[in-house]
Amino acid sequence: MSDQSEFDDELLKDKLEILLDEENEIKKWNEGLLIKSLILLPIIIFIVGLFIVNRPETLTDILFVFLYPLALILIGLILLFVMRSKLK
């Protein structure tokens, strides 16, 4: 609450500098865009692969349908953890 009262007491010029500051949290939405896309990539690949490959008919096909997305998600998570460890 004290931050809000301090913000109200500042001059208009100072308020604009605070809002236009590059360290503003609103401008940081795209910093993790690559990591977010790596999380969504296995899901997108699975949906496209499911439409290209026909519906499963045998037991091995059914197992492949369930193991394929799990493997892709696992690869995405491994890449996520590797990239996060390199960012620190």
Sequence and secondary structure as in RCSB ss.txt:
>XXXX:A:sequence
MSDQSEFDDELLKDKLEILLDEENEIKKWNEGLLIKSLILLPIIIFIVGLFIVNRPETLTDILFVFLYPLALILI
GLILLFVMRSKLK
>XXXX:A:secstr
 HHHHHHHHS HHHHHHHHT TT GGGGGGTTHHHHHHHHHHHHHHHHHHHHS    SHHHHHHHHHHHHHHHHH
HHHHHHHHHHHH 
